[in-house]
Amino acid sequence: GIYATNSGTDLTINAATTTGADYGIVAKNYGSGALSITTTGATTGGTGGDGIYALKRSTGDVTINAATTTGGNNGIRAKNKGTGALSITTTGTTTGDNDGIYADNDGTDLTINAATTTGGYNGIDAHNDGSGALSITTTGTTTGTKYDSIYANNSSAGTFLTINAATTIGGTGGIDARNDGSGDLTINAATTTGATVGIDARNRGTGALSMTTTGTTTGGG
């Protein structure tokens, strides 16, 4: 696979097909610049690793543009412990035995635009402890086999939480959204299925809660 660690300024990876026995791509930027990963072919990690693992500390944005990604742990795992924004865009299928996409942000905005995503636990697992908005948009089917199709947690440090979802299927919940931020919680969903609840929206912040569905919403509870 690819392993890159940087203490200078920018760290940039442009990769075609990549396969690792443990991780497909590991990128750690401790420097003062941006961290950017772009893949155009399949990226595959082994049984105990991620397809793509990105870690950022200090200043600079984190940007991931990925085609098909597969990991024995997570498909994509991104941790932004710096001061910039975290953005993840997928155009192919993203698959992980744990989470399809796991994103943890301490910077400003956290933005996820995903095609088809599948996780053994959650399809998309997003945590925003940054000062900006959390936004998730899906255009393909998002599946979380054991837990939630989409789990989104926006802390009191954040602002808006927005989810625009196509088909979502969860072993527990279809969409689980929790907002403690200062902005609105907005959910626009097509077909949503959860074994316990279709959509679980909890707004503990100071903004409004708005929900619009255009397809069937199904929950067992």
C-alpha positions as MATLAB code, in Angstrom:
seq = 'GIYATNSGTDLTINAATTTGADYGIVAKNYGSGALSITTTGATTGGTGGDGIYALKRSTGDVTINAATTTGGNNGIRAKNKGTGALSITTTGTTTGDNDGIYADNDGTDLTINAATTTGGYNGIDAHNDGSGALSITTTGTTTGTKYDSIYANNSSAGTFLTINAATTIGGTGGIDARNDGSGDLTINAATTTGATVGIDARNRGTGALSMTTTGTTTGGG';
ca = [
       0.000    0.000    0.000;
       0.995    3.614    0.588;
       2.290    5.015    3.897;
       3.076    8.736    4.111;
       3.903   10.918    7.099;
       4.726   14.619    6.857;
       5.936   17.307    9.249;
       6.449   20.060    6.650;
       3.627   21.829    4.863;
       1.215   20.085    2.426;
       0.840   16.316    2.047;
      -0.732   15.319   -1.286;
      -1.424   11.798   -2.595;
      -2.828   11.047   -6.061;
      -3.201    7.285   -6.423;
      -4.523    4.795   -8.944;
      -5.138    1.199   -7.782;
      -3.648    0.562   -4.319;
      -3.654   -2.612   -2.206;
      -2.103   -3.195    1.220;
      -1.909   -6.258    3.440;
      -2.947   -4.042    6.357;
      -3.900   -0.546    5.105;
      -4.468    0.595    1.563;
      -3.379    4.205    2.145;
      -2.129    5.765    5.378;
      -1.524    9.530    5.356;
      -0.524   11.479    8.470;
       0.182   15.200    8.243;
       1.611   16.871   11.335;
       2.754   19.868    9.304;
       1.289   23.308    8.735;
      -0.336   22.616    5.343;
      -3.216   20.685    3.871;
      -3.718   16.944    3.611;
      -5.174   15.818    0.262;
      -5.878   12.280   -0.961;
      -7.322   11.529   -4.403;
      -7.848    8.001   -5.729;
      -8.990    7.033   -9.208;
      -8.753    3.244   -8.901;
      -9.724    0.751   -6.213;
      -8.091    1.163   -2.797;
      -8.050   -1.970   -0.626;
      -6.877   -2.586    2.937;
      -6.421   -5.927    4.674;
      -8.360   -7.639    7.436;
      -7.259   -5.398   10.312;
      -6.791   -2.151    8.440;
      -8.607    0.627    6.630;
      -8.870    1.250    2.935;
      -7.878    4.879    3.560;
      -6.701    6.259    6.901;
      -6.070   10.007    7.134;
      -4.872   11.907   10.200;
      -4.301   15.677   10.384;
      -2.922   17.781   13.202;
      -2.130   21.510   13.231;
      -3.425   23.904   10.537;
      -4.763   23.074    7.070;
      -7.752   21.312    5.537;
      -8.251   17.588    5.009;
      -9.716   16.604    1.623;
     -10.420   13.054    0.459;
     -11.764   12.298   -3.030;
     -12.064    8.547   -3.378;
     -13.249    6.063   -5.956;
     -13.953    2.494   -4.754;
     -12.535    1.867   -1.262;
     -12.565   -1.327    0.835;
     -11.157   -1.977    4.309;
     -11.246   -4.874    6.724;
     -11.717   -2.317    9.502;
     -13.179    0.852    7.918;
     -13.488    1.757    4.287;
     -12.410    5.354    4.980;
     -11.319    6.601    8.395;
     -10.515   10.308    8.660;
      -9.493   12.165   11.799;
      -9.052   15.918   11.676;
      -7.426   17.046   14.915;
      -6.316   20.304   13.355;
      -7.969   23.670   12.766;
      -9.218   23.315    9.170;
     -12.166   21.665    7.446;
     -12.650   17.957    6.740;
     -14.229   16.976    3.411;
     -14.864   13.445    2.123;
     -16.273   12.748   -1.347;
     -16.755    9.252   -2.748;
     -17.730    8.355   -6.293;
     -17.520    4.568   -6.028;
     -18.552    1.980   -3.465;
     -17.092    2.358    0.042;
     -17.099   -0.766    2.237;
     -15.805   -1.519    5.737;
     -16.333   -4.404    8.141;
     -16.765   -1.805   10.905;
     -17.857    1.499    9.316;
     -18.029    2.326    5.654;
     -16.984    5.926    6.373;
     -15.806    7.081    9.806;
     -15.145   10.808   10.206;
     -14.020   12.640   13.341;
     -13.566   16.413   13.092;
     -12.183   18.948   15.571;
     -11.574   21.735   13.038;
     -14.267   23.752   11.284;
     -16.768   22.163    8.827;
     -17.253   18.421    8.308;
     -18.700   17.606    4.872;
     -19.420   14.146    3.454;
     -20.719   13.526   -0.083;
     -21.049    9.783   -0.601;
     -22.189    7.366   -3.251;
     -22.900    3.753   -2.194;
     -21.609    3.032    1.324;
     -21.749   -0.173    3.401;
     -20.498   -0.860    6.923;
     -20.744   -3.892    9.170;
     -21.531   -1.477   12.014;
     -22.547    1.893   10.521;
     -22.633    2.957    6.914;
     -21.537    6.519    7.751;
     -20.381    7.439   11.256;
     -19.744   11.197   11.548;
     -18.704   13.157   14.638;
     -18.293   16.929   14.485;
     -16.611   18.597   17.443;
     -15.469   21.462   15.249;
     -16.716   25.024   15.103;
     -18.555   24.665   11.771;
     -21.403   22.742   10.196;
     -21.860   19.003    9.702;
     -23.301   18.134    6.284;
     -23.930   14.649    4.853;
     -25.271   14.011    1.346;
     -25.734   10.512   -0.088;
     -26.642    9.626   -3.666;
     -26.469    5.827   -3.462;
     -27.669    3.240   -0.951;
     -26.159    3.593    2.529;
     -26.217    0.456    4.703;
     -25.234   -0.089    8.333;
     -25.702   -3.789    8.966;
     -25.605   -3.813   12.800;
     -26.310   -0.236   13.843;
     -27.212    2.832   11.754;
     -27.120    3.585    8.084;
     -26.152    7.182    8.924;
     -25.093    8.275   12.400;
     -24.385   12.003   12.745;
     -23.415   13.743   15.971;
     -22.943   17.518   15.972;
     -21.552   18.833   19.266;
     -22.326   22.126   20.999;
     -19.190   23.587   19.403;
     -20.761   23.221   15.946;
     -23.461   25.033   14.022;
     -25.838   23.364   11.524;
     -26.474   19.643   10.994;
     -27.860   18.811    7.542;
     -28.550   15.367    6.060;
     -29.727   14.812    2.480;
     -30.094   11.071    2.030;
     -31.089    8.706   -0.734;
     -31.862    5.091    0.272;
     -30.750    4.221    3.815;
     -30.901    0.805    5.509;
     -29.867    0.264    9.142;
     -29.779   -2.746   11.443;
     -30.958   -0.439   14.253;
     -31.753    2.952   12.732;
     -31.981    4.253    9.218;
     -30.854    7.781   10.141;
     -29.722    8.764   13.652;
     -29.065   12.505   13.912;
     -28.106   14.299   17.119;
     -27.609   18.033   17.140;
     -26.276   20.091   20.039;
     -25.069   22.879   17.771;
     -26.264   26.449   17.434;
     -27.826   25.919   13.993;
     -30.774   24.025   12.566;
     -31.096   20.260   12.256;
     -32.419   19.502    8.763;
     -33.116   16.058    7.310;
     -34.260   15.391    3.735;
     -34.654   11.666    3.135;
     -35.942    9.341    0.459;
     -36.515    5.675    1.403;
     -35.388    4.988    4.987;
     -35.434    1.647    6.813;
     -34.352    0.748   10.347;
     -35.048   -2.412   12.302;
     -35.901   -0.262   15.350;
     -36.569    3.232   13.963;
     -36.494    4.742   10.505;
     -35.371    8.248   11.482;
     -34.261    9.256   14.981;
     -33.719   13.031   15.127;
     -32.755   14.719   18.380;
     -32.249   18.482   18.410;
     -30.823   19.671   21.706;
     -29.395   22.848   20.215;
     -30.880   26.310   19.784;
     -32.026   26.045   16.155;
     -35.020   24.483   14.432;
     -35.669   20.849   13.544;
     -36.989   20.197   10.025;
     -37.646   16.811    8.408;
     -38.865   16.016    4.875;
     -39.288   12.514    3.428;
     -40.085   11.680   -0.189;
     -40.156    7.873    0.040;
     -41.210    5.178    2.494;
     -39.896    5.415    6.097;
     -39.946    2.107    8.000;
     -39.059    1.257   11.610;
     -39.785   -1.761   13.751;
     -40.283    0.183   16.975;
];
